[in-house]
Structure formats: C-alpha cells, structure tokens
Amino acid sequence: MELNALKRELKALVVEECDVDLEAHEIEDDERLIGSDGRMDLDSLDALSISLEVKSRYGKRIDGGNETRMALSSIDALAEFILAE
C-alpha cells in the first residue's frame, strides 16, 4: 500500500472511531494522537478503538506497553508500524 494513501485512511479511521471534531484532512501526519497534550485529546479508550480497527483492517496487532505508545503517537508512526514487516 502506498504511504500517503495509508495515512489518509488512518486519518479517516481516527475521525470515525474516535468521534473527533475535525475533518480527516485537518489532522497533521506528525500530530500527537493520544494524550491530553494533543489537539484531539484522545484517551486510552480511543487508543483501544484505533488498535482494534487496525487489527481488523490491516491485520497488524498493536501489543500493549511501549509498542502501543510508539505506534499510536502519530499518523506517521502508525503508518510506519503497519507497513513494517
């Protein structure tokens, strides 16, 4: 899958699953996703929703702990995680 297309899909996934008050195109690739210091203020339930949907759509399981924090830090990080072998 092409990287930019994947990033567009992931932004739409975040908007759909987390009910953020943004359009997908308004999310920056390097913007912080999870945490109160991020513009979207996503929490652990949002992280779980994103993780489950990533598993369903892309077959990539995001394990708990540090791996999850890193993969869900931004759209860039999530796309890299999905595309990694």
C-alpha positions in Angstrom: 0.0 0.0 0.0 1.2 3.5 -0.8 2.2 5.5 2.2 0.2 8.7 1.6 -3.0 6.6 0.8 -2.5 4.7 4.1 -2.1 8.0 6.0 -5.4 9.3 4.5 -7.1 6.1 5.5 -5.7 6.3 9.0 -6.9 9.8 9.5 -10.4 8.8 8.4 -10.2 5.9 10.8 -9.3 8.2 13.7 -12.2 10.6 12.9 -14.6 7.7 12.5 -13.6 5.6 15.5 -12.8 8.4 18.0 -15.6 10.9 17.1 -13.2 13.9 16.9 -14.4 17.3 15.9 -12.1 17.5 12.9 -12.1 16.5 9.3 -9.6 13.9 8.4 -7.6 16.3 6.1 -7.2 18.6 9.1 -5.1 16.0 11.1 -1.3 16.6 10.6 0.8 13.5 9.9 3.1 14.2 12.8 0.4 15.5 15.2 0.3 13.8 18.6 -2.8 11.4 18.7 -3.1 10.1 22.3 -2.9 12.2 25.4 -4.2 15.5 26.9 -1.3 17.4 25.3 -2.6 16.5 21.8 -5.1 18.7 20.0 -7.7 15.8 19.7 -7.3 14.8 23.4 -7.7 11.1 22.7 -7.6 8.7 25.6 -6.9 5.1 26.3 -10.4 4.0 25.1 -9.7 5.8 21.8 -6.3 4.0 21.6 -8.1 0.7 22.1 -10.6 1.6 19.4 -7.8 2.5 16.9 -5.9 -0.6 17.8 -8.8 -2.9 17.2 -9.7 -1.3 13.9 -6.0 -1.5 12.8 -6.1 -5.2 13.6 -9.3 -5.7 11.7 -8.4 -3.7 8.6 -4.7 -4.3 8.3 -4.0 -7.5 10.3 -1.4 -5.7 12.5 -1.8 -6.3 16.2 -0.6 -3.5 18.4 0.6 -5.0 21.7 0.4 -3.3 25.0 3.0 -1.2 26.6 5.7 0.8 24.9 4.9 -0.6 21.4 1.4 0.8 21.7 2.6 4.2 22.8 5.0 4.4 20.0 2.7 3.2 17.2 -0.1 5.5 18.4 2.0 8.6 18.8 1.1 10.0 15.4 -0.3 9.1 12.0 3.3 8.9 10.7 4.2 6.4 13.4 1.0 4.3 12.9 1.6 4.1 9.2 5.2 3.0 9.6 4.1 0.4 12.1 1.5 -1.0 9.7 3.9 -1.1 6.8 6.8 -2.7 8.8 7.4 -6.4 8.2 
